[in-house]
Amino acid sequence: MIKVEFLGPIGKAPVEMEASTLADVSAKLKEDNTLTEWLDKCAVALNDTMVNDLATVVKDGDKVSILPPVCGG
């Protein structure tokens, strides 16, 4: 079981799910219509390390963070 957290203005509570890769996580998150507008523009961190390869393997206890773009200076 992995935990997915949604940061910033996404406004969604963390969820837990079974997944083998980030591609699995992506597919499951795309089933949620409230996330559709966010997923293509968000960065992803696995255990607080930025990743961009959906083939990245996830394992039990991992934390995936969905990070929306931010403005600031």
PAKE-922112 format. One record per residue (C-alpha): residue number from 1; x, y, z. Coordinates in Angstrom, 1 decimal, padded with zeros to 4 digits. Example, Ala and Ser with C-alpha at 12.3 -4.5 7.8 and 13.67 -1.06 7.14 Angstrom:
<vexdrens>
+-----+--------+--------+--------+
: num :   east :  north :     up :
+-----+--------+--------+--------+
:   1 :  012.3 : -004.5 :  007.8 :
:   2 :  013.7 : -001.1 :  007.1 :
+-----+--------+--------+--------+
</vexdrens>
This chain:
<vexdrens>
+-----+--------+--------+--------+
: num :   east :  north :     up :
+-----+--------+--------+--------+
:   1 :  000.0 :  000.0 :  000.0 :
:   2 :  001.3 :  003.4 : -000.9 :
:   3 :  000.1 :  006.9 :  000.1 :
:   4 : -000.6 :  009.6 : -002.4 :
:   5 : -000.8 :  013.2 : -001.0 :
:   6 : -002.0 :  016.2 : -002.9 :
:   7 : -000.3 :  019.5 : -002.1 :
:   8 : -001.3 :  023.1 : -002.5 :
:   9 : -004.6 :  024.2 : -004.0 :
:  10 : -005.6 :  020.7 : -005.2 :
:  11 : -007.6 :  020.4 : -002.0 :
:  12 : -007.9 :  016.6 : -001.9 :
:  13 : -007.3 :  014.4 :  001.1 :
:  14 : -004.5 :  011.8 :  000.9 :
:  15 : -005.4 :  008.4 : -000.5 :
:  16 : -003.9 :  005.0 : -000.1 :
:  17 : -003.7 :  002.5 : -003.0 :
:  18 : -002.0 : -000.6 : -004.3 :
:  19 :  000.4 :  000.1 : -007.2 :
:  20 :  003.6 : -001.3 : -008.7 :
:  21 :  004.8 :  001.7 : -010.7 :
:  22 :  004.0 :  005.4 : -011.0 :
:  23 :  002.2 :  004.5 : -014.2 :
:  24 : -000.3 :  002.5 : -012.0 :
:  25 : -000.7 :  005.5 : -009.7 :
:  26 : -001.3 :  007.8 : -012.7 :
:  27 : -003.9 :  005.5 : -014.2 :
:  28 : -005.8 :  005.2 : -010.9 :
:  29 : -005.7 :  009.0 : -010.3 :
:  30 : -007.0 :  009.7 : -013.8 :
:  31 : -010.2 :  007.8 : -012.8 :
:  32 : -011.0 :  010.7 : -010.5 :
:  33 : -012.6 :  013.5 : -012.5 :
:  34 : -011.8 :  016.1 : -009.8 :
:  35 : -008.0 :  015.5 : -010.5 :
:  36 : -008.2 :  015.7 : -014.3 :
:  37 : -007.3 :  019.4 : -014.6 :
:  38 : -004.3 :  019.0 : -012.3 :
:  39 : -002.5 :  015.8 : -013.3 :
:  40 : -000.9 :  016.9 : -016.6 :
:  41 :  000.6 :  020.0 : -015.1 :
:  42 :  001.8 :  018.7 : -011.7 :
:  43 :  005.2 :  017.5 : -010.7 :
:  44 :  005.6 :  014.2 : -008.8 :
:  45 :  007.8 :  013.3 : -005.9 :
:  46 :  008.5 :  009.8 : -004.6 :
:  47 :  009.5 :  009.8 : -000.9 :
:  48 :  010.4 :  013.6 : -001.2 :
:  49 :  012.6 :  013.1 : -004.3 :
:  50 :  011.4 :  014.5 : -007.6 :
:  51 :  010.8 :  011.9 : -010.4 :
:  52 :  009.5 :  012.1 : -013.9 :
:  53 :  009.6 :  008.5 : -015.2 :
:  54 :  006.2 :  006.7 : -014.9 :
:  55 :  008.1 :  003.4 : -015.1 :
:  56 :  009.5 :  004.2 : -011.6 :
:  57 :  008.8 :  001.3 : -009.2 :
:  58 :  006.9 :  002.0 : -006.0 :
:  59 :  006.8 : -000.3 : -003.0 :
:  60 :  004.8 : -000.8 :  000.2 :
:  61 :  005.1 :  002.3 :  002.4 :
:  62 :  006.2 :  004.7 : -000.3 :
:  63 :  004.7 :  008.3 : -000.4 :
:  64 :  003.9 :  009.9 : -003.7 :
:  65 :  003.3 :  013.6 : -003.6 :
:  66 :  001.4 :  015.5 : -006.3 :
:  67 :  002.8 :  019.0 : -006.6 :
:  68 :  000.9 :  021.6 : -008.6 :
:  69 :  002.7 :  024.5 : -010.2 :
:  70 :  003.2 :  027.5 : -008.0 :
:  71 :  003.8 :  031.2 : -008.5 :
:  72 :  006.0 :  033.2 : -006.3 :
:  73 :  009.2 :  034.9 : -006.0 :
+-----+--------+--------+--------+
</vexdrens>
